[in-house]
């Protein structure tokens, strides 16, 4: 509040600059968080020549199973003990019947580790399982 000394009147002017500053910071934080949530759990994915890009339209309906280098399992963004994976996956899959489950397996994992996740999906009656890979050049392979 300012007091005008000449007239003796009080001027009630609101300074909105701090409000705008706070709102801009909140907007930036929101944008960063949304980008992190869409990316999911960070996993070093294997390369594939024919990897196709997926649309982000129905990403809220898709369930993503992630298995990182430390063999930690995540259902979407929630870390799950492997012993309770079937229970947590069944809960997450309710209401999403017919949607595929995406499996993100780290590049350094053994085939059997990813196969265990696929087998859990099959036992729960999940319609489709898709493996996630990073589009790039495959090195160290020979074509017949």
N, C-alpha and C positions, 0 to 999 in steps of 0.2 A: 504494500500500500504506500502511496506517496501523498505527502501533504504539500499542497501548493501554498507557499508562504505568502504570496501576494494577495490571494483571495481568501485564504483560510479554509478552503474546501478540501475534502479528502477525495483522492482519485483512486478508484478501485479497478486497476488494470491487471488482468491476469496474464502472466508470462507463460505462453504455451511451448516455448522452446524446450524446456526440460521434459515435458510430456512427449513431444515429438521424438526427442532423443531416446527416451525409454522405449517407445513404440518401435522405432527402427531397430534397436538392439534385440527386442523380442522377435521381430520379424526375421532377422538374420539367424537367431538361434533356432527358430522354427524351421527355416529352410534347411539348415545344416542337419537337424534331427531327421527330417523327412528323407533327405538324401541317404543318411546312414541307415535308416530303417528299410528303405527299398533295397539297399545293397545287401543287407543281412549280415550274417556272421562272416567275418573275413576268413576265406579259405584259399590257399594257393591251388588253383584249379589246373588240371592238365590241359594241354593244347590239343585242338582238333582242327583238321582242315575243313571239314564240312559242318562245323557248328552253325546252327541257325539262331538268329536273334529272336527273342520272345517279346511279345507285346506286353506292356505294363497295364493294359486295360483291366484284366481280371486278376491282378496280382494279390489283391486282398483275399481272393477265394482259393489261391494256390497254397498248398502246404509245402514247405521246404525242409528237408532233412539235411543237416550239415554235419559232416564228420571231419574235424580238423586234424592237423598233424599229430596232436597229442591224444588222438582217439576220443575226444570229447564229442558227445552227440548233442545236437540241438534240434528241437522241433520248432520251426520258425525261429524265434529269437530266444526261446527258453531252453536252458541247458537241462538235459535229462540224463539220469543214470541209465546205462544200457539195460539193466535188469527191469526197469519200468518203462522201456521204450514202447512196448506194445500197448500199454495202458494209456500213456500220454498221446500216442499217435491216434488211437481209437477216439479219444476225447476230441482231439483237434480235427479229426476227419468227419465228425458228426455234422450233418447239414451241408457237407461238401461232396456228397457221393457223386461219382462220375467225373470228378476233377482229378487230373493226374497229380502225383506227388513228385516233386523235383528232389533229386539227391545230388548234393554237392559234396564230393569226396576229394580230399587233399591229394595232390599229385604223388606224394611220397607213401601213400597207404598201399597195403597189399590188396590184391583182388578180393580175397576172402572177407576183408573188413567191409567193403562196399556191398558185397554179395549178402552179408548178414543183414544189412538194412533192407535190401531188396526182398529177401526172404520174409522179413517181418511184415513188409507191405503185402506180400502175397498171402500170408497166413491171415491177415485182417480182411482180405477180400477187396483190396484197393484195385480199382479198374486199371490204372496205368501208372507206370513209373518211368520217369525221364531222367537221364543223367545230364548234369550241367558241366559244360566244358568251356574253356576260353578259346575264342577263335584266333588261330595263329598257325604258324608253321610247326609241323611235327618233325622233330629231329631224331636221328638215330634209328629210323625205320627204313626198311628196304621194300620196294615194290616188286612183286614177282614179274 
